Amino acid sequence: MSQQKLADSVAEHRGKSDLRASVAVITLSTSRSRSHSSEPDKSGDVIQSILEKAGHRVPVRKLMPDSRGILRASLGQLIRDKRIQAVITTGGTGLAPADVTIETVQGMLDKELPGFNSLFMFLSYPQVKTASMLSRALAGTVKGKIIFCLPGSPRACKLAMESLILPELGHILMLLRS
């Protein structure tokens, strides 16, 4: 297929995929959930704001500790919730022993989108240089729902939302419905 035909095909799919999603946003932070901190959830706020400006809804927001069991149980509930089409997590993606988001979610995925992390690292490089290789962003599907796992940095969340997730979310939802 020629480059132009491929570009036209992608544009056609995107044009047909103006679906709006109900998205759950989960922030993982052991220190903040333990202390019942009144500090704002900046990354969760960034994700919600960007989604809502694009016409999506965020009916569920959760703050929870970095815990495999709690995250797995919460994701299980959200996957069974017919109102939710997508889940976005922020935090728990680092290299510290307590950072378990990627391992927990990866073990639940039916299909992984490995290009998501690759593109995220590529886009992060101009901002954070070699620290971009420490990124452990993840995307994939579980029982017909898309899950994105983002780092805890508000700047990283903004980058992923605007450059990767929003441009494809409707298209992904369309593909999952077919």
N, C-alpha and C positions, 0 to 999 in steps of 0.2 A: 504494500500500500504506500502511495506517495506521501510525503510529509504534509502536503496540503490536504489530501483526503483524510489523513489521520487527524489533523487539526480541525477540519470541518466536522468529523465524527465526534470528537470530544466536545466541541462547541454545541453540537446538536443535543448530545446527552445532557450537558449542563443546562441548556435552554429548557429541556423538558423536566428538569429536576429542581424546580423551585419549591420543593416540599419544605415545610416548616416542621421542626422537631420539638418535642418535649424532652428536655435534657436534664439529667440529674448531675449536680456538681458536688464532688466529694473532695474535701481538703484533708490531707493526712498530716498530722503534727502532734506527736506525743507530748511535747512540752506545752503547747497551747491548749490541748484538750485536758491535760492533767490540772493545769493551773486555772482553768476556766477563765482564761485571759480575756480582758475586755479589748485587747488589741484587735484591730480589724483584720479580717481575712482578706488581705489585699489581692492575692492571686485568685481566690474564689470570686471576689468582686469584679476583677478584670474579666474573667471568663463569663460571668453572668451578664455584665454590661455589654460586652461584644455580641453575645448571643441575642440578647433582647433587642439591641439596635438593628440586628439583621432580621428580626421578626420571629425568632425562636422563643420558646417559653422555658423557664427554669422552675418547675413546680417543686423540686427537691434540692435542698442544700444541706450538706452534712459536714460536720467537723468531727474527726475521729482520730484516735491514736494510731501510730504505726503498729498495727497488729494484724498478722495474717488471718487469724480467726475472725476478728471483727470485720475486716475488709471483705473477706470471702462471704460471710453471712450477709452483709449489707448489699454486696453485688448480687448475690443470689436473690434477695428480695426485689431489687430493682430490675433484674432480668425477668422475673415473673410478673412485674407490674406492667399491665397492658398500656398504661398511660405514658410510659417512658420508652423512647426510641433510641436514646443515646446516653452514655455516661462519660463524663470527663472527670478524671482525678487530677489533683495537683499535690505534689509533695511525695516524699518517701521513695524517690527514684535515685537517690545518691548512692555513695559507696559505703556509708556508715553501716555497721551491723544492724541497726534498727530500721534501715531503709529496706522495706520488704514489698513495696508496691509491685515492682516489675515481676518478681518471682511469684507473687500471689496471683496476679492477673494472667501472666503468661501460662500458668498451669491450668487456667480455666478456658483459654481461647480455643475456639473451633478452627479459626483461620487467623493467621497473623499477617499484618501488612508491614513487612520489613523495610519497605521504602520510606515509611513514615519517619523512623528514627534516622535513616540516612539523610533524608532531605532536611530534617530538623538540625542535624549536626552541620550540614553544609550551610544552611541559612544562619546558624549561630556563629560560625567561624568569624565573620567580619566583626562581630560584636565582642566575643570573648576569646578569640584566637584559639590556642591549643586546648584551653579548658573545654572546648566544644566536644572533644573526644570523651569527656567524662559524662556526657549526656546519656541517659538511659530512658529516653522517651519510648513509648510503645503504643501501637494501635492494632486492633483486631476485632473479630466478631465472636459473640457468644450467643447462641440460640437466636440468631437473627437480629441482634442488637450490636451496634458499634460501640466500642470502648476505646477512649484515648487516655493515656497516662502521661501527664506533663510534669516537668520539674516544678519545684515550689516557688521559683522566682517569678514575680509579677511580669518582668520583662520577657522572660522565656514563654510565659503563658500568652502574652500579647502576640509575640512573634508566631507561635504555633497556631493560635486562633485565626489571626488575620492572613497568614501566608499559606497555611495548610488545611486547617479544619473547615473554616467557612467556605472556601472555594469548592470543596468537595462534599460537604455534609449532605446536601440535597441529593447529589448524584449517588452517594453511598446508600442513602435511604431508599432511593429508587431501585438500586440493584438488590438490596436486601428484601424488598417487597416482591421482586419478580420470581 
